[in-house]
Amino acid sequence: MPRILFPPYNAPEINQILRKRVEVAFNEGVFESMVIPKIAAIAAQEHGDIRKAINLLRATGEIAEEKRTKIKEEYIDQAHNLIESNEIKNLIETLPPQARSVLIALCNSIKKLKTVEIWASTIYEEYLNIAKNYGMKELTDRRIADYIWELDNTGLTISRISSKRYGKERVVRLGVPIKIITRILDRLEYREKCLQLYLTLDGGSGLL
């Protein structure tokens, strides 16, 4: 059965749909006047997806509920960042171990060299160090280039071809703030270490 594709909604359309939802789901007067127009503008600019706009409205309302206040415009950015962080977390968690190692190598290289863009060859050198430290199979630079391409497709990285002294090479930067990515990676590493410790103490039986 063919998929039905809907064109993205624009800001006025999203605004109208959200207002209808609000009339049904919320009491009158719980919103500041600019909440719905701002959410509609953000959604139209980023994706035009009404479901994501409703999700942002819901998250903004939940923050207001926690603070026991009316739903304020200032809560929208906080809700947006929370949703984005959760999406990035889910994305990183589903990466294959080798792809995650490439992402770690990029973050490490950025920290060491104190620069935003990193040559693919530099990422590969750092990846080899990570692979050795974790006892992983060391892949070829061509395979790592494939993983960089896959990371580009997720939006976690952004790469381009740039000229060097002796030819051209791919240069890579993060598509997401490094603080967000490293925080997620650190939590994943801690969780995996705890799981490994549990399996070691338990002898792998699943019962302590």
Contacts in CASP RR format, 6 or more apart in sequence:
PFRMAT RR
TARGET T0000
AUTHOR 0000-0000-0000
METHOD contacts of the structure
MODEL  1
MPRILFPPYNAPEINQILRKRVEVAFNEGVFESMVIPKIAAIAAQEHGDI
RKAINLLRATGEIAEEKRTKIKEEYIDQAHNLIESNEIKNLIETLPPQAR
SVLIALCNSIKKLKTVEIWASTIYEEYLNIAKNYGMKELTDRRIADYIWE
LDNTGLTISRISSKRYGKERVVRLGVPIKIITRILDRLEYREKCLQLYLT
LDGGSGLL
8 44 0 8 1.000
8 47 0 8 1.000
8 48 0 8 1.000
8 49 0 8 1.000
9 17 0 8 1.000
9 43 0 8 1.000
9 44 0 8 1.000
9 48 0 8 1.000
9 49 0 8 1.000
9 50 0 8 1.000
9 53 0 8 1.000
10 44 0 8 1.000
10 48 0 8 1.000
11 37 0 8 1.000
11 40 0 8 1.000
11 41 0 8 1.000
11 43 0 8 1.000
11 44 0 8 1.000
11 45 0 8 1.000
12 40 0 8 1.000
14 39 0 8 1.000
14 40 0 8 1.000
14 43 0 8 1.000
14 44 0 8 1.000
14 48 0 8 1.000
14 50 0 8 1.000
14 53 0 8 1.000
15 36 0 8 1.000
15 37 0 8 1.000
15 40 0 8 1.000
17 50 0 8 1.000
17 53 0 8 1.000
18 36 0 8 1.000
18 39 0 8 1.000
18 40 0 8 1.000
18 53 0 8 1.000
18 54 0 8 1.000
18 57 0 8 1.000
19 36 0 8 1.000
21 54 0 8 1.000
21 57 0 8 1.000
22 31 0 8 1.000
22 36 0 8 1.000
22 57 0 8 1.000
26 71 0 8 1.000
29 70 0 8 1.000
30 64 0 8 1.000
30 70 0 8 1.000
30 71 0 8 1.000
31 70 0 8 1.000
31 71 0 8 1.000
32 70 0 8 1.000
32 71 0 8 1.000
32 72 0 8 1.000
32 73 0 8 1.000
34 73 0 8 1.000
35 57 0 8 1.000
35 60 0 8 1.000
35 71 0 8 1.000
35 72 0 8 1.000
35 73 0 8 1.000
35 76 0 8 1.000
36 57 0 8 1.000
38 73 0 8 1.000
38 76 0 8 1.000
39 53 0 8 1.000
39 56 0 8 1.000
39 57 0 8 1.000
39 60 0 8 1.000
39 76 0 8 1.000
40 53 0 8 1.000
42 53 0 8 1.000
42 56 0 8 1.000
42 76 0 8 1.000
42 80 0 8 1.000
43 49 0 8 1.000
43 50 0 8 1.000
43 52 0 8 1.000
43 53 0 8 1.000
43 56 0 8 1.000
46 52 0 8 1.000
55 83 0 8 1.000
56 76 0 8 1.000
56 79 0 8 1.000
56 80 0 8 1.000
56 83 0 8 1.000
59 79 0 8 1.000
59 80 0 8 1.000
59 82 0 8 1.000
59 83 0 8 1.000
60 71 0 8 1.000
60 75 0 8 1.000
60 76 0 8 1.000
60 78 0 8 1.000
60 79 0 8 1.000
61 71 0 8 1.000
61 75 0 8 1.000
61 79 0 8 1.000
62 79 0 8 1.000
63 75 0 8 1.000
63 78 0 8 1.000
63 79 0 8 1.000
64 70 0 8 1.000
64 71 0 8 1.000
64 72 0 8 1.000
64 75 0 8 1.000
67 75 0 8 1.000
85 180 0 8 1.000
85 184 0 8 1.000
88 156 0 8 1.000
88 176 0 8 1.000
88 180 0 8 1.000
88 181 0 8 1.000
88 184 0 8 1.000
89 184 0 8 1.000
91 154 0 8 1.000
91 156 0 8 1.000
92 100 0 8 1.000
92 103 0 8 1.000
92 156 0 8 1.000
92 181 0 8 1.000
92 184 0 8 1.000
92 185 0 8 1.000
92 188 0 8 1.000
93 188 0 8 1.000
95 103 0 8 1.000
97 136 0 8 1.000
98 136 0 8 1.000
98 137 0 8 1.000
98 139 0 8 1.000
98 143 0 8 1.000
98 147 0 8 1.000
99 147 0 8 1.000
99 150 0 8 1.000
99 151 0 8 1.000
100 185 0 8 1.000
100 188 0 8 1.000
101 127 0 8 1.000
101 130 0 8 1.000
101 131 0 8 1.000
101 134 0 8 1.000
101 136 0 8 1.000
102 123 0 8 1.000
102 127 0 8 1.000
102 144 0 8 1.000
102 147 0 8 1.000
102 148 0 8 1.000
102 151 0 8 1.000
103 151 0 8 1.000
103 156 0 8 1.000
103 157 0 8 1.000
103 181 0 8 1.000
103 185 0 8 1.000
104 130 0 8 1.000
104 185 0 8 1.000
105 123 0 8 1.000
105 124 0 8 1.000
105 126 0 8 1.000
105 127 0 8 1.000
105 129 0 8 1.000
105 130 0 8 1.000
106 118 0 8 1.000
106 123 0 8 1.000
106 126 0 8 1.000
106 157 0 8 1.000
106 172 0 8 1.000
106 174 0 8 1.000
107 174 0 8 1.000
107 178 0 8 1.000
107 181 0 8 1.000
107 182 0 8 1.000
107 185 0 8 1.000
108 126 0 8 1.000
108 130 0 8 1.000
109 118 0 8 1.000
109 122 0 8 1.000
109 123 0 8 1.000
109 126 0 8 1.000
110 116 0 8 1.000
110 118 0 8 1.000
110 174 0 8 1.000
110 178 0 8 1.000
111 178 0 8 1.000
112 126 0 8 1.000
113 122 0 8 1.000
116 173 0 8 1.000
116 174 0 8 1.000
117 171 0 8 1.000
117 172 0 8 1.000
117 173 0 8 1.000
118 171 0 8 1.000
118 172 0 8 1.000
118 173 0 8 1.000
119 164 0 8 1.000
119 169 0 8 1.000
119 170 0 8 1.000
119 171 0 8 1.000
119 172 0 8 1.000
120 141 0 8 1.000
120 144 0 8 1.000
120 145 0 8 1.000
120 148 0 8 1.000
120 159 0 8 1.000
120 169 0 8 1.000
120 170 0 8 1.000
120 171 0 8 1.000
120 172 0 8 1.000
121 141 0 8 1.000
121 169 0 8 1.000
123 144 0 8 1.000
123 148 0 8 1.000
123 172 0 8 1.000
124 141 0 8 1.000
124 144 0 8 1.000
127 139 0 8 1.000
127 144 0 8 1.000
128 138 0 8 1.000
130 136 0 8 1.000
131 137 0 8 1.000
131 138 0 8 1.000
131 139 0 8 1.000
132 138 0 8 1.000
139 147 0 8 1.000
145 170 0 8 1.000
148 157 0 8 1.000
148 159 0 8 1.000
148 170 0 8 1.000
148 172 0 8 1.000
149 159 0 8 1.000
151 157 0 8 1.000
152 158 0 8 1.000
152 159 0 8 1.000
155 175 0 8 1.000
155 176 0 8 1.000
156 174 0 8 1.000
156 175 0 8 1.000
156 176 0 8 1.000
156 181 0 8 1.000
157 172 0 8 1.000
157 173 0 8 1.000
157 174 0 8 1.000
157 175 0 8 1.000
158 172 0 8 1.000
158 173 0 8 1.000
158 174 0 8 1.000
158 175 0 8 1.000
159 170 0 8 1.000
159 171 0 8 1.000
159 172 0 8 1.000
159 173 0 8 1.000
160 170 0 8 1.000
160 171 0 8 1.000
161 168 0 8 1.000
161 169 0 8 1.000
161 170 0 8 1.000
161 171 0 8 1.000
162 168 0 8 1.000
162 169 0 8 1.000
162 170 0 8 1.000
162 171 0 8 1.000
174 181 0 8 1.000
199 206 0 8 1.000
201 208 0 8 1.000
202 208 0 8 1.000
END
